Amino acid sequence: MMPLDAKIYVAGHRGMVGSAIVRELQRQGYTNIITRTHAELDLCRQADVERFFAEERPEYVFLAAAKVGGIIANSNALADFMYENMMLEMNVIHAAWRNGCRKLEFLGSSCIYPRMAPQPMKEDCLLTSALEPTNEAYALAKISGLKYCEYLNRQYGTDYISVMPTNLYGPNDNYHPEHSHVLPALIRRFHEAKVSGAPSVTCWGDGSPLREFLYVDDLANLCVFLMNNYSGNETVNAGTGKEVTIKQLTEMVAKVVGYEGEILWDTTRPNGTPRKLLDVSKTRALGWHYTVELADGIALAYADFLNNPIRAER
């Protein structure tokens, strides 16, 4: 268990996941949380990261920093996604090991699993077949990070763990019209359509893909829980075990936002992976379960969108 006064570094504390982890740590009474903005510490610069760890020597690290985006962003910037994610994660993990970090938790993504993996996806299906081409670069970077944690454990006896969340949403999400993930993108699109009085909204694909969504504060609770209760080389899936079609999701978002126009589908656009459902039997066996249902979470996310106009412009 992490002592309440332990020195804890949360990398990526301004992002959706990192900020949720900071909130959860504070809620549980942790008092010595270290953060750095990108301007203060560029995690892609190895020398700067090594200097930071040598000076601060955090005992525990939550590695939530990442370059993230939706289908368009991943497809258009493959090299950037691979380079930046591999550099920052390797720098942080390596510096943590060199400076005696007691435990590190690496945050990945369910996109690490094969495109046609058996559903629901178990942790051991990793690297069993080809990845989804639209986010292959990001997935390869995340696989490298989790494997580096595993190899440090095996070679040096560290206690570094990896968590692979399903699709996330909630406070401090990215609502950029081109670079966001599906749920925040839908929130912005339906909100703008409602405000402008647009008679219809066109969505990508045919609405058939199945997706799972986890409210980010639930993930943060799980992250702290795992830091205190789990050790092992195999990654841990973070999800709800429930799924909806993209069509069902769009209808839920439209209802929450209050948009009453027509929803159209552009089938010339890609669907992405047909189905992505995580097997969450490991977290259930450990005694953890999510608390926020999707409809309630969408309402909370929309309220956050409305209350943070600067965030909505990203």
Residue pairs with C-beta under 8 A, 6 or more apart in sequence:
1 228
2 8
2 30
2 59
2 60
2 103
2 227
2 228
4 28
4 29
4 30
4 31
5 30
5 31
5 32
6 30
6 32
6 59
6 60
7 32
7 34
7 56
7 57
7 58
7 59
7 60
8 25
8 30
8 32
8 33
8 34
8 58
8 59
8 60
8 61
8 62
9 33
9 34
9 35
9 56
9 58
9 60
9 61
9 62
10 18
10 21
10 22
10 25
10 33
10 34
10 35
10 61
10 62
10 64
11 18
11 36
11 43
11 61
11 62
11 63
11 64
11 65
11 88
11 92
12 18
12 63
12 64
12 65
12 66
13 19
13 21
13 22
13 35
13 36
13 64
14 37
14 38
14 172
15 64
15 65
15 66
15 68
15 172
16 168
16 170
16 171
16 172
16 173
16 174
16 216
17 64
17 107
17 165
17 168
17 216
17 219
17 220
18 62
18 64
18 65
19 171
19 172
20 170
20 171
20 172
20 216
20 217
20 219
20 220
21 62
21 64
21 220
21 223
21 224
22 33
22 35
23 217
23 220
24 217
24 220
24 221
24 223
24 224
25 33
25 224
26 33
28 224
34 56
34 58
36 52
41 48
41 49
41 52
42 48
43 49
43 65
43 87
43 88
43 91
43 92
44 84
44 87
44 88
44 91
45 91
46 87
46 91
49 91
49 92
49 95
50 91
50 95
50 98
52 95
53 95
53 96
53 98
53 99
53 101
54 95
54 99
57 99
57 100
58 96
58 101
59 101
59 102
59 103
60 101
60 102
60 103
60 104
60 105
60 227
61 92
61 96
61 101
61 103
61 104
61 105
62 104
62 105
62 107
62 223
62 227
63 89
63 92
63 93
63 104
63 105
63 106
63 107
63 145
64 107
65 88
65 89
65 92
66 85
66 88
66 89
66 107
67 80
67 81
67 84
67 85
67 88
67 138
68 138
68 174
68 181
69 77
69 81
69 174
69 179
69 180
69 181
70 178
70 179
70 180
70 181
70 182
70 185
71 134
71 135
71 204
71 270
71 272
72 178
72 179
73 81
73 178
73 179
74 81
74 134
74 135
74 137
74 138
75 134
78 136
78 137
79 137
81 135
81 137
81 138
81 141
82 137
82 138
82 140
82 141
85 138
85 141
85 142
85 145
86 141
86 144
86 145
89 106
89 141
89 142
89 144
89 145
89 148
90 144
90 145
90 148
92 104
93 104
93 106
93 145
93 148
93 149
93 152
93 160
94 148
96 104
96 160
97 152
97 156
97 158
97 160
101 158
102 159
103 159
103 160
103 161
103 227
104 149
104 158
104 159
104 160
104 161
105 160
105 161
105 162
105 163
105 223
105 226
105 227
106 145
106 146
106 149
106 160
106 161
106 162
106 163
107 162
107 163
107 165
107 223
108 142
108 143
108 145
108 146
108 162
108 163
108 164
108 165
108 235
109 138
109 139
109 142
109 164
109 165
110 121
110 164
110 165
110 166
110 167
110 212
110 237
110 239
110 276
110 278
111 131
111 132
111 135
111 138
111 139
111 142
111 273
111 276
112 126
112 131
112 139
112 142
112 143
112 146
112 164
112 235
113 121
113 125
113 126
113 164
113 276
114 125
114 127
114 128
114 129
114 130
114 131
115 129
115 130
115 131
115 132
115 133
115 273
116 129
116 130
116 274
117 125
117 128
117 129
118 125
119 275
119 277
120 241
120 277
120 278
120 279
120 280
121 237
121 276
121 277
121 278
121 279
122 237
122 279
122 281
123 164
123 234
123 235
123 236
123 237
123 279
123 282
124 234
126 143
126 235
127 143
131 139
131 140
132 139
132 272
132 273
134 270
134 272
142 164
145 162
146 162
146 164
146 235
149 158
149 160
149 161
149 162
150 160
150 162
150 233
152 158
152 160
153 159
153 160
153 233
154 233
159 231
161 226
161 227
161 230
161 231
161 232
161 235
161 236
162 235
162 236
163 222
163 223
163 226
163 235
163 236
163 238
164 235
164 236
164 237
164 238
164 278
165 214
165 219
165 238
165 239
166 211
166 212
166 213
166 214
166 237
166 238
166 239
166 240
166 276
166 277
166 278
167 181
167 182
167 183
167 211
167 212
167 213
167 214
167 276
168 181
168 213
168 214
168 215
168 216
168 219
169 181
169 183
169 184
169 213
169 214
169 215
169 216
169 297
169 298
169 301
170 215
170 216
170 217
170 297
170 300
170 301
170 304
171 216
171 217
171 300
171 301
171 304
172 216
172 304
172 308
172 311
173 180
173 181
173 183
173 184
173 216
173 301
173 304
173 305
173 311
174 180
174 181
174 184
174 311
174 314
175 184
175 185
175 187
175 188
175 305
175 311
175 312
175 313
175 314
176 314
177 185
177 188
177 189
180 188
182 211
182 246
182 249
183 213
183 249
183 253
183 298
183 301
184 301
184 305
186 203
186 249
186 250
186 253
187 253
187 257
187 298
187 301
187 302
187 305
188 305
188 312
189 201
189 203
190 201
190 250
190 253
190 254
190 257
190 259
191 257
191 259
191 302
191 305
191 306
192 198
193 200
193 201
193 259
193 261
194 257
194 258
194 259
198 261
199 261
199 262
200 261
200 262
200 263
200 264
201 254
201 259
201 261
201 262
201 263
201 264
202 264
202 265
202 266
203 246
203 250
203 263
203 264
203 265
203 266
204 265
204 266
204 269
204 270
204 271
205 246
205 265
205 266
205 267
205 269
205 270
205 271
205 272
206 265
206 267
206 271
207 245
207 246
207 247
207 250
207 265
208 245
208 246
208 247
208 271
208 274
209 245
209 246
209 271
209 272
209 273
209 274
209 275
209 276
210 243
210 244
210 245
210 246
210 274
210 275
210 276
210 277
211 243
211 244
211 245
211 246
211 249
211 276
212 239
212 240
212 241
212 242
212 243
212 244
212 276
212 277
212 278
213 240
213 244
213 249
213 294
213 297
214 238
214 239
214 240
214 290
215 290
215 291
215 292
215 297
215 300
217 292
218 290
218 291
218 292
219 238
221 288
221 291
222 238
222 283
222 288
222 290
223 238
225 286
225 288
226 236
226 286
226 288
229 286
229 287
230 236
230 286
236 282
236 283
237 278
237 279
237 280
237 282
237 283
238 278
238 280
238 283
239 277
239 278
239 280
239 290
240 280
240 290
240 294
241 277
241 278
241 279
241 280
241 284
242 294
243 275
243 276
243 277
244 252
244 294
246 271
247 265
250 263
251 263
252 294
252 295
252 298
253 298
253 302
254 260
254 263
256 295
256 298
256 299
256 302
257 302
283 289
292 300
304 311
305 311
305 312
306 312
